[in-house]
């Protein structure tokens, strides 16, 4: 996606000027505006398809439609296939392991740690990184939701998760192909060079293992304190640990903490907008839909504009979607955003001690290169 500018915002005056430019760009017709409204169309179509095919967590279909859409149609198509494949493989593994892990705390801890670490390592180093991420995320969500809700039908849960991903993917691909056709672009033009195949990287392996250790604590917390939102806490751990290999270095504490901060701030801001829309809507579906569209446009604008806070823009939008895209508009409420924020704090509580401990004992620790920005996911 295009960036409006790439210099760092180091002075208050420079930051204020940047905000003014971004505000003007928000209402200026051009590629960025087209992309933002393509995201709106993708999400709205995903919501419609999800309702038509009977998906139960409509917001997840909306998430999928939003995060998949890229400027190049070929990349959108590939990401859609990888998201479906990763979700399917993660679901199948969960269906094989979760029935046993749900009754054994050591097995739950071990499987959560191993699958989470493998999924994250693949996301950081593999050629088909996105499939690896969804493989890990899907397994963790099914396992930890089963621990939190023992009567959960895991087969039905896996099936509806597939429906939600398919709904979002189909909607996103339709919008992407339509936009490419209307703009005269070739569907498969602009493909990026294929990334290198997965190979051993010790820093990435250590980084993934740290995530696995943090995720392994979540079943224990639930067993001891009946803490809720463990599945979303695992998503938080994996998502904020997505750092480019060049940015990990001997310690990933600084870049991960930066992503945690942006995740928290984005959730707070998106939740604030959502609360305002809920109060204004008073149950009115058109107002809720209009608020959703506004949140998508603002979040995507932040994601595509200010280079140092792109992840904040994504999290802003996801917070809006989790509140304003309920399974039924009669049930729209602010609590999903509160739960999402709580899960961020739980994820932070289990992850930061692991990172901090290594940060101070890491051999040859030195500031990591800034490297490329991490890809925004979930």
URRATA-V544322 format. One record per backbone hydrogen bond with DSSP energy under -1.0 kcal/mol. NH is the residue of the N-H (numbers start at 1). CO is the residue of the C=O. E is the energy in kcal/mol with one decimal. If there is no record, write none. Layout:
nh: [NH/NH]
co: [CO/CO]
e: [E/E]
//
This chain:
nh: [10/15/16/17/18/19/20/21/22/23/24/25/26/28/34/35/36/37/38/39/40/41/42/43/44/45/46/47/48/49/50/51/52/53/55/60/62/63/64/65/66/67/68/76/77/78/79/80/81/82/83/84/85/86/87/88/89/90/91/92/93/94/95/96/97/98/100/101/102/103/104/108/109/110/111/112/113/114/115/116/117/118/119/120/121/122/123/124/125/126/132/133/134/135/136/137/138/139/140/141/142/143/144/145/146/147/148/149/152/154/157/158/159/160/161/162/163/164/165/166/167/168/169/170/171/172/173/174/175/176/177/178/179/180/181/182/183/185/189/205/206/207/208/209/210/211/212/213/214/215/216/218/221/222/223/224/225/226/233/234/235/236/237/238/239/240/241/242/243/247/248/256/257/258/259/260/261/262/263/264/265/266/267/268/269/270/271/272/273/274/275/276/277/278/279/280/281/282/284/288/289/290/291/292/293/294/295/296/297/298/299/300/301/302/303/304/309/313/314/315/316/317/318/319/320/321/322/323/324/325/331/337/338/339/340/341/342/343/344/345/346/347/348/349/350/351/352/355/356/357/358/359/360/362/365]
co: [8/11/12/13/14/15/16/17/18/19/20/21/22/25/30/31/32/33/34/35/36/37/38/39/40/41/42/43/44/45/46/47/48/49/50/57/58/59/60/61/62/63/64/72/73/74/75/76/77/78/79/80/81/82/83/84/85/86/87/88/89/90/91/92/93/94/97/97/98/100/101/104/105/106/107/108/109/110/111/112/113/114/115/116/117/118/119/120/121/122/128/129/130/131/132/133/134/135/136/137/138/139/140/141/142/143/144/145/149/152/153/154/155/156/157/158/159/160/161/162/163/164/165/166/167/168/169/170/171/172/173/174/175/176/177/178/179/180/186/201/202/203/204/205/206/207/208/209/210/211/212/215/217/218/219/220/221/222/229/230/231/232/233/234/235/236/237/239/241/244/245/252/253/254/255/256/257/258/259/260/261/262/263/264/265/266/267/268/269/270/271/272/273/274/275/276/277/278/281/284/285/286/287/288/289/290/291/292/293/294/295/296/297/298/299/300/306/309/310/311/312/313/314/315/316/317/318/319/320/321/328/334/334/335/336/337/338/339/340/341/342/343/344/345/346/347/348/351/352/353/354/355/356/358/362]
e: [-1.2/-2.4/-2.5/-2.5/-2.2/-2.3/-2.0/-2.4/-2.6/-2.4/-2.3/-2.5/-1.6/-1.1/-2.4/-2.4/-2.4/-2.3/-1.8/-2.0/-1.6/-2.3/-2.6/-2.6/-2.6/-2.4/-2.1/-2.3/-1.9/-2.7/-2.8/-2.0/-2.1/-2.3/-2.3/-1.3/-2.0/-2.8/-2.5/-2.3/-1.9/-2.9/-1.9/-1.9/-2.7/-2.3/-2.6/-2.2/-2.2/-2.6/-2.5/-2.1/-2.6/-2.9/-2.2/-2.4/-2.5/-2.5/-2.2/-2.4/-2.4/-2.1/-2.6/-1.3/-1.9/-2.7/-1.4/-2.6/-2.7/-1.4/-1.4/-2.6/-2.7/-2.6/-2.8/-2.2/-2.3/-2.8/-2.4/-1.8/-2.4/-2.6/-2.7/-2.2/-2.7/-2.4/-2.0/-2.1/-2.1/-2.7/-1.3/-2.1/-2.2/-2.2/-2.1/-2.9/-2.4/-1.8/-2.3/-2.5/-2.2/-2.7/-2.7/-2.0/-1.9/-2.0/-2.0/-2.4/-2.4/-1.1/-2.6/-2.7/-2.3/-2.7/-2.1/-1.9/-2.2/-2.3/-2.1/-2.7/-2.7/-2.2/-2.5/-2.9/-2.1/-2.3/-2.6/-2.4/-2.3/-2.6/-2.9/-2.3/-2.8/-2.3/-2.4/-2.6/-1.9/-1.8/-1.4/-2.4/-2.5/-2.4/-2.7/-2.4/-2.0/-1.6/-2.3/-2.4/-2.2/-2.6/-2.1/-1.2/-2.3/-2.2/-2.3/-2.5/-2.7/-2.0/-1.6/-2.0/-1.8/-2.2/-2.3/-2.4/-2.8/-2.5/-1.1/-1.2/-1.5/-2.1/-1.2/-2.0/-2.4/-2.1/-1.8/-2.5/-2.3/-2.2/-2.6/-2.4/-2.8/-2.7/-2.0/-2.4/-2.6/-2.8/-2.6/-2.1/-2.2/-2.4/-2.5/-2.0/-2.3/-2.7/-2.4/-2.0/-3.1/-2.1/-1.3/-2.0/-2.6/-2.5/-2.6/-2.1/-2.4/-2.3/-2.5/-2.4/-2.4/-2.5/-2.6/-2.7/-2.1/-2.2/-2.4/-2.2/-1.4/-1.5/-1.7/-2.3/-2.4/-1.9/-2.4/-2.1/-1.8/-2.6/-2.4/-1.1/-3.0/-1.6/-2.5/-1.2/-1.4/-2.9/-2.3/-2.4/-2.6/-2.4/-1.6/-1.8/-2.2/-2.7/-2.6/-2.3/-1.7/-1.9/-2.4/-2.3/-3.1/-2.3/-1.7/-2.5/-1.4/-2.1/-1.3]
//
